[in-house]
Amino acid sequence: MSEAVNNRAGERKAARFEAKAVKPDGSFEGYASLFGAEDLGRDVVMPGAFHKSLAKRGPRGVKLLYQHDPNEVIGTWEEIREDARGLFVRGQLLADVARAREVLALMRAGAVDGLSIGYHVVKAESDRASGTRRLIEVDLWEISVVTFPMLPAARVSAVKRGTRPTTREFERWLMRDAGFSRMEARTIVHRGFKALEPRDAATGDQALARAFRAAARLFTH
């Protein structure tokens, strides 16, 4: 059984893009949202969810921010459109903005590879049986370049107040941002990375190593 719900509260949802898609002039492209994929919050963005919002605002009406900070406008969106896969975006970082130059360097190095949308839910269907929520229409107002796109916002707050993330928060980060399966994440949390099978541990690459180093700095701040 499902029920329609309307929610005007602001929400965020994220995806990752490939650093190789970033050009020297500061232009880049990727997907800010993927259709039909259930996330760990049990949400599924449906095709057409952004149609009305984009028709009303257009690409330039959606802000390009850094870390969802309204004081950190770092560029403009040149193209935002829905296709069969999800919400495709093409942006341009502004060379005259100092923060944008910093972000470009981070993106090209692969140290920052997240896109996160800021939106209001206009219409959704909540399925009580499965616990999933289908986002049918959302009001998109900003898309940010972010460091940890899949990490719960609570973790950032914990770092700011000088406390460590919970076990569950770190487990979610391992699955969402570092790309481990649920079983692998639980193994790492409870037994350490070396407890993984050699063939699994060997799949890590430089991007994963950077992610672990960045997480270690944040978690021990």
N, C-alpha and C positions, 0 to 999 in steps of 0.2 A: 504494500500500500504506500502511495506517495502523496505528498501534499505540497502545494505551491507556497513559497515563502518569499517575502520581500524584506530586504535588509539594506538600510541606508548607511550602515557603519562602514568605514573605510577598511579595506583588506589588501593584502599583498600576496602575490604568488610569483614563483620564479622559475627560470630555466637557464641553461648554460649555452654559451656560444663558443665557437672555435676561434682561438687567437689568430689563426692564419687568415681569418676573414677581415682582419684589421689592416687597412692600407696606410702607407706612410703619411698621406695627407690628412689622416684623422677620420676618414670615412670607414664605416664598418656595417655589417649586416648580420642577421641571425633571426632566431625565433624567440619571442618574448613569452609565448604561451603555446602549448601543444594541445590539440583537441583530442578528446576521448581517452586521455591517460589519467587514471586515478592516482592522486598523490597520497602521501601519508596522512593528510588531513581528511581523506575520504571525499575530496572534491573532484569533480570531472567537468572541465570546461567544454561546452558543446559548440559545434560549428554554428556560426552566426551570432554568437554571444556579443561580439564587438560591433556588429553591423550598424546599429542605430547610433551608437556613440561616435564612431568614425565618420558617419555621414554628417553628424552635427558639428563635430570639432575639426575634422581633418587632421593631417599629421602635425601641422604647426600648432594646433590647439592642445596637443599632448606634450607636456614638458619632458625634456631630457635632463634628468637629475643624476647626482652622484649620491649613493647611499640613502636615497629617499629624503634628502635634505632640501627643502624648498629654497634655501639660501645658496645652494650649490648647483646652479644651472650651468651645465658644461657644454651644451650644444643644442642642436635642433634635429628633429626627426624629419627626414626628407620623404620617407615613404613608410606607411603603415597599412597593411592590408591582410585580409584573411585569405588563406588558400586551403587546399585539402589537408595540409599538415597542421596548420595552426596560425598564429599571428606573426607574420613576417614583418621585420622592421629593417629599415636602412637609415642610419644616423650619421651626423657630421659633428665631430668635436670641433670646438672653436679654438683656433691657434692663438688668438689674442687673450684667452682666459688661462691664467696660470694653472688652475686646478685641472683644466681640460688637458693641458700638456702633460701633467703628471699622470693622469688617468691613461692617456695614450701610451706612455712608456710602460705602465703596468700591464695594459692590455696586450701590447706587443710582446711582452716577456711572458705572457701567460699567467701572471700573478693574479690578475683580476679577469674573471671570465663569466660573470653572472649578469643576467638581465632579470629585473624584477618589476612586475606591474603593480601600480597602485590604482585601486578602483573601488567603486561602490556596487554592491549587488542590487540589481533592479528586480530580477526575477530568477527564482531558483526552485527546483523541485527536490524535496528531501524524502528519501526512501527510508522509512522507519525499519523495514525488514533488513535491509542490507547496511544501513547506516551511511550510505553515500548521499552526496548532495550534487545535483546536476545544475551547473550555472548556465542558465538559458540566456540571460541578458545582463550585461554589466556595463557600468558607466566608467570608461577608462579616462583617467585624468593625468597620469604620469607613468613613465617607464624609466627606471633607474639602472645605472651600471653599479653593480654591487660586488663586494668581496666574497661573501659566503651566501650565495643565493638560496640554498636549501636549508640553512640553519634557522631554527626557530628564533623569533625576535627576543624571547626570554633570555637566551644565552648572551646576547649583546648587553642587555640590562644587567645581567649578573656580573659581566666583566667590568662594567662601569662602577658597580658598587663594591668591587674588589672580592667577589666570591666566585667559587668555581661552578661550572655547569653541572647539572645533575647527570647521573649515569644515562638516563633516557635521552637527554638532550644531546650528549656526545654520541650515543648510538644512532640517533637520527642523522646527525651530521655525517657519520661514517657511511650511511646508506645513501643519503641524498646528495652530498657534495663530493665525497671521495669515491662513490660508485661501488661500494661493497654490498653484497647480499645481506639479508637480515641475519642469516646464520654466521656469516663471516664477521659482521659487526659485533654480534654478541660474543664471538670467540675473542675478538680483539679486546673488548671491554673487560671481559672476565679473566682472560688468560694471556693477553698480550699479542702483539702482531706476530711474533715468532711462532706462536702456536698454530698458525695457519699452515696448511699443507704447502710444501715447497713450490709446487706448480702454481698455487694460488698467490703466494707471496711474491713470486717472480714476475707477476703481471704488472706490478707497480712501475710507474714511469716517472719522469722528472716532474711532471705536473702534480702527480700524487705526492711526491716528496716535498714539493713546495707547499702543498696544501697542509701537510702534517706539520711542517715547520711553522707556518703561519698560525695554525691552530694552537700549537704549543706556546707560541708567544702570547696569544690572546688568553689562553686558559690559565697561564701563570702570571698574568699581569697583576 
